[in-house]
Amino acid sequence: MRREPVIIDAVRTPMGRGKEGGSLSAVHPCDLLAVALKALVERNGIDAGQVDDVIIGCVSQVGEQAGSPGRIAWLAAGFPEHVPSTTIDRRCGSSQQSVHFAAQGIMAGAYDIVIAGGVESMSRVPMGSSRVGKDPFGEGFARRYAPGLVNQGVSAEIVAARWGIDRAALDAYAARSHQRAAAARAARHFDAEIVPVPSGNGVVCEDETIRPTTTPEGLAALKPSFEHPALAERFPEIRWSVTAGNSSQITDGAAAVLLMSEEAAARLGCRPRARFVGFDVIGDDPLLMLTAPIPATRRVLQKSGLSLDRIDHFEVNEAFASVPLAWHKEIGADDGRLNPCGGAISLGHPLGASGARLMTTMLHALERSGGRYGLQTMCEAGGMANATIIERI
């Protein structure tokens, strides 16, 4: 008999710029995650010893993130030693996959109470650290794909070209992301989801990444980040429009989601805030890389039996502005419901934490708006994507 998983709470840390001197750069990633875990347990008044598992997404599992960060963060928070943890890597969707595994574990009867989340300190463990000087592909993959391999920035350029998205549209979208995030912060919409983090710079309570004064005109002055003569010859359709300003920000952050079975929630007197309606994970072209959210969205809607117009809130990760814009052209969702609180361009993209961060923001936004259904999806390296639909209770 299937058991119903429900979301009890979801929290995140502020987002800090992922560079030396960033607001969270003085905080070890395991200590950063420990803050989120501790807040989640304490503000819900649960016995930490009753948690069955802690499932944590982390992409760069090297250096300070090499020691199973969920396990270390759990113990750093002072919680019982008998509670285990595991680390998930599905690239940028790692902590969204963690939420999937947590919910599916409850459905299967393996868990009653589980915490899913993620962490990435990109100032302390730079992106790509785990592959420096190494070949991550091997001969078989190289024989099949190497002639077409490009980095994600060039993939974002190809997506923009193929979907007819020009530089002005990319910059306008990026500026809107900052404007929406700034408006949400000014209205104190993030207060309920953010937990303060003690740092060497004091206590960090707000996102450092939002730039309220960002305009399309200002972004237009930035130079393309990935333009190269050899690539220009190879991809003549590219117009070289992807810049640091219309891409996601390198960021430090953590997020955590508390899930229970309906029975456990009733027994403990915890109020369910959302249930899961649909899950999907899919692969797409590993060279184009950023397009899988499109088929993932279509499949999760089909699996759930919901039509597009019934979704009140969409979170499509802003890895690059071309990703949600191409998604929007294909899916045709209401633009006002797409990333209404901003996204990774303004709030940042702490790789392993982003899936749980999006889920946290979407849950709180649905409660503020009174919306019923939320759909979250994000592109992942290698041409994959997760998609999740939740229903506010």
ZAMARGU-4260 file (C-alpha; in steps of 0.2 Angstrom, whole numbers, plus 5000, padded with zeros to 4 digits):
<rodrens>
0) 5000/5000/5000 | 5007/5017/4995 | 5010/5029/5008 | 5008/5048/5005 | 5023/5059/5007
5) 5020/5077/5013 | 5031/5092/5015 | 5031/5099/5032 | 5044/5113/5030 | 5058/5120/5019
10) 5072/5132/5023 | 5087/5139/5015 | 5102/5150/5020 | 5104/5167/5012 | 5114/5166/4995
15) 5131/5173/4996 | 5142/5177/4981 | 5154/5162/4978 | 5170/5171/4978 | 5183/5177/4991
20) 5176/5190/5002 | 5158/5184/4999 | 5146/5185/5014 | 5147/5166/5017 | 5164/5163/5011
25) 5171/5161/5028 | 5159/5147/5032 | 5164/5129/5029 | 5151/5121/5018 | 5147/5108/5032
30) 5144/5121/5044 | 5133/5131/5032 | 5122/5115/5029 | 5122/5112/5048 | 5113/5129/5050
35) 5099/5124/5038 | 5097/5107/5046 | 5097/5113/5064 | 5084/5127/5060 | 5073/5114/5051
40) 5073/5102/5066 | 5071/5115/5079 | 5058/5126/5071 | 5047/5111/5069 | 5050/5104/5086
45) 5054/5086/5081 | 5065/5074/5089 | 5080/5073/5078 | 5083/5055/5083 | 5067/5050/5074
50) 5074/5056/5057 | 5077/5040/5046 | 5089/5047/5034 | 5097/5064/5028 | 5099/5064/5009
55) 5110/5079/5003 | 5114/5085/4985 | 5132/5091/4982 | 5141/5092/4965 | 5159/5096/4969
60) 5162/5082/4981 | 5180/5086/4984 | 5191/5096/4996 | 5180/5103/5010 | 5165/5094/5002
65) 5173/5077/5001 | 5167/5069/5017 | 5149/5066/5015 | 5143/5083/5019 | 5126/5078/5025
70) 5133/5066/5038 | 5146/5079/5044 | 5133/5093/5045 | 5121/5083/5054 | 5134/5079/5068
75) 5140/5097/5068 | 5123/5102/5072 | 5124/5091/5087 | 5111/5078/5082 | 5111/5060/5086
80) 5125/5049/5079 | 5113/5034/5073 | 5105/5045/5060 | 5113/5041/5043 | 5116/5052/5028
85) 5120/5050/5009 | 5126/5062/4996 | 5118/5063/4979 | 5125/5070/4963 | 5114/5073/4948
90) 5123/5089/4944 | 5113/5105/4946 | 5098/5094/4950 | 5106/5085/4964 | 5095/5092/4978
95) 5079/5091/4968 | 5084/5073/4965 | 5087/5071/4984 | 5069/5077/4987 | 5063/5064/4974
100) 5072/5050/4983 | 5066/5056/5000 | 5047/5056/4994 | 5049/5040/4985 | 5057/5032/5000
105) 5042/5037/5010 | 5030/5030/4997 | 5040/5013/4997 | 5038/5012/5016 | 5057/5014/5019
110) 5055/5030/5028 | 5043/5039/5040 | 5053/5055/5042 | 5067/5061/5030 | 5077/5077/5027
115) 5082/5081/5009 | 5093/5096/5004 | 5109/5101/4997 | 5124/5112/4999 | 5138/5120/4988
120) 5151/5132/4994 | 5158/5138/4977 | 5169/5151/4985 | 5178/5137/4994 | 5176/5123/4982
125) 5177/5130/4965 | 5166/5123/4951 | 5175/5109/4942 | 5187/5106/4956 | 5184/5087/4955
130) 5190/5086/4937 | 5205/5097/4937 | 5218/5089/4926 | 5207/5073/4923 | 5197/5066/4909
135) 5179/5063/4915 | 5173/5055/4899 | 5184/5040/4894 | 5186/5033/4877 | 5168/5026/4874
140) 5159/5043/4877 | 5173/5052/4867 | 5171/5041/4852 | 5152/5044/4852 | 5152/5063/4857
145) 5169/5071/4858 | 5168/5080/4841 | 5153/5090/4847 | 5157/5093/4865 | 5156/5111/4871
150) 5155/5119/4888 | 5138/5124/4895 | 5140/5142/4890 | 5142/5138/4872 | 5127/5126/4874
155) 5117/5141/4880 | 5123/5151/4865 | 5117/5137/4853 | 5100/5136/4863 | 5098/5155/4861
160) 5102/5154/4842 | 5090/5139/4838 | 5076/5146/4848 | 5078/5164/4840 | 5082/5172/4857
165) 5092/5188/4854 | 5104/5197/4866 | 5091/5210/4870 | 5079/5197/4876 | 5092/5188/4886
170) 5097/5204/4895 | 5078/5210/4898 | 5075/5193/4906 | 5090/5194/4917 | 5086/5212/4923
175) 5068/5206/4926 | 5075/5192/4937 | 5084/5205/4948 | 5069/5216/4949 | 5057/5202/4954
180) 5069/5196/4967 | 5072/5213/4974 | 5053/5216/4975 | 5051/5200/4984 | 5065/5204/4996
185) 5057/5222/4999 | 5040/5214/5003 | 5049/5202/5015 | 5043/5187/5006 | 5060/5178/5009
190) 5059/5180/5027 | 5050/5164/5031 | 5062/5154/5021 | 5079/5161/5025 | 5088/5156/5041
195) 5102/5167/5047 | 5120/5161/5046 | 5134/5167/5058 | 5149/5171/5048 | 5166/5179/5050
200) 5157/5195/5043 | 5143/5194/5057 | 5126/5186/5054 | 5121/5185/5036 | 5102/5187/5035
205) 5099/5192/5017 | 5104/5187/4999 | 5120/5195/4994 | 5117/5191/4975 | 5102/5203/4971
210) 5106/5219/4962 | 5091/5230/4962 | 5098/5243/4950 | 5101/5230/4936 | 5094/5236/4919
215) 5094/5229/4902 | 5104/5244/4896 | 5118/5241/4909 | 5118/5222/4905 | 5120/5227/4886
220) 5137/5234/4890 | 5144/5217/4896 | 5155/5207/4884 | 5150/5189/4879 | 5159/5177/4890
225) 5161/5162/4878 | 5165/5169/4861 | 5180/5161/4852 | 5186/5162/4834 | 5186/5143/4832
230) 5169/5141/4839 | 5162/5155/4828 | 5168/5146/4813 | 5161/5130/4819 | 5144/5137/4825
235) 5140/5151/4812 | 5122/5153/4819 | 5128/5159/4836 | 5127/5178/4839 | 5137/5177/4855
240) 5125/5184/4867 | 5128/5175/4884 | 5137/5186/4897 | 5140/5185/4915 | 5125/5196/4917
245) 5112/5185/4909 | 5119/5169/4917 | 5117/5161/4934 | 5128/5168/4948 | 5142/5157/4956
250) 5135/5156/4974 | 5137/5149/4992 | 5121/5142/4999 | 5112/5127/5007 | 5094/5122/5008
255) 5084/5108/5017 | 5066/5101/5016 | 5057/5091/5029 | 5047/5077/5023 | 5036/5064/5032
260) 5023/5051/5029 | 5005/5057/5032 | 5004/5045/5046 | 5020/5051/5055 | 5014/5070/5053
265) 4997/5066/5061 | 5006/5056/5075 | 5018/5070/5079 | 5005/5084/5076 | 5015/5092/5062
270) 5005/5101/5049 | 5008/5095/5031 | 5010/5110/5019 | 5011/5101/5002 | 5010/5084/4994
275) 5018/5077/4978 | 5008/5075/4963 | 5021/5070/4950 | 5040/5066/4947 | 5050/5065/4932
280) 5068/5063/4927 | 5074/5062/4909 | 5089/5063/4898 | 5091/5074/4882 | 5104/5079/4870
285) 5121/5078/4880 | 5129/5091/4868 | 5115/5104/4868 | 5114/5099/4887 | 5101/5113/4893
290) 5085/5107/4884 | 5079/5093/4895 | 5067/5103/4906 | 5056/5104/4890 | 5052/5086/4889
295) 5053/5084/4908 | 5039/5097/4910 | 5028/5088/4897 | 5031/5071/4904 | 5027/5076/4922
300) 5011/5085/4917 | 5006/5069/4908 | 5010/5058/4922 | 5000/5069/4934 | 4985/5072/4923
305) 4986/5090/4925 | 4985/5103/4911 | 4997/5118/4910 | 4984/5131/4915 | 4982/5122/4932
310) 4999/5126/4937 | 5000/5142/4948 | 5019/5143/4950 | 5033/5138/4939 | 5051/5137/4944
315) 5063/5134/4929 | 5081/5136/4935 | 5090/5151/4927 | 5106/5142/4923 | 5107/5154/4908
320) 5093/5166/4903 | 5091/5156/4887 | 5085/5141/4897 | 5069/5147/4904 | 5066/5158/4888
325) 5067/5142/4877 | 5057/5133/4889 | 5044/5146/4888 | 5043/5147/4869 | 5040/5128/4869
330) 5029/5126/4884 | 5019/5142/4883 | 5016/5145/4901 | 5009/5161/4908 | 5025/5172/4909
335) 5019/5180/4926 | 5019/5163/4934 | 5037/5159/4928 | 5050/5162/4942 | 5040/5176/4950
340) 5052/5178/4964 | 5067/5179/4953 | 5079/5164/4950 | 5097/5159/4949 | 5102/5175/4939
345) 5097/5185/4954 | 5097/5173/4968 | 5112/5163/4963 | 5115/5145/4959 | 5124/5135/4973
350) 5125/5119/4962 | 5120/5105/4974 | 5108/5116/4984 | 5098/5124/4970 | 5085/5111/4968
355) 5080/5112/4987 | 5081/5131/4986 | 5069/5131/4971 | 5057/5120/4981 | 5058/5130/4996
360) 5055/5146/4987 | 5040/5138/4977 | 5032/5131/4993 | 5032/5148/5002 | 5026/5157/4986
365) 5012/5146/4984 | 5006/5149/5002 | 5007/5168/5000 | 4998/5168/4983 | 4985/5154/4988
370) 4990/5145/4973 | 4987/5126/4972 | 5000/5118/4961 | 5018/5122/4958 | 5030/5114/4945
375) 5049/5114/4946 | 5062/5109/4934 | 5080/5112/4930 | 5093/5107/4917 | 5108/5097/4922
380) 5125/5093/4915 | 5125/5079/4903 | 5108/5084/4896 | 5096/5079/4910 | 5082/5087/4920
385) 5071/5083/4935 | 5053/5089/4936 | 5042/5090/4951 | 5024/5095/4954 | 5018/5099/4971
390) 5001/5103/4978 | 4999/5115/4992 | 4988/5108/5006
</rodrens>
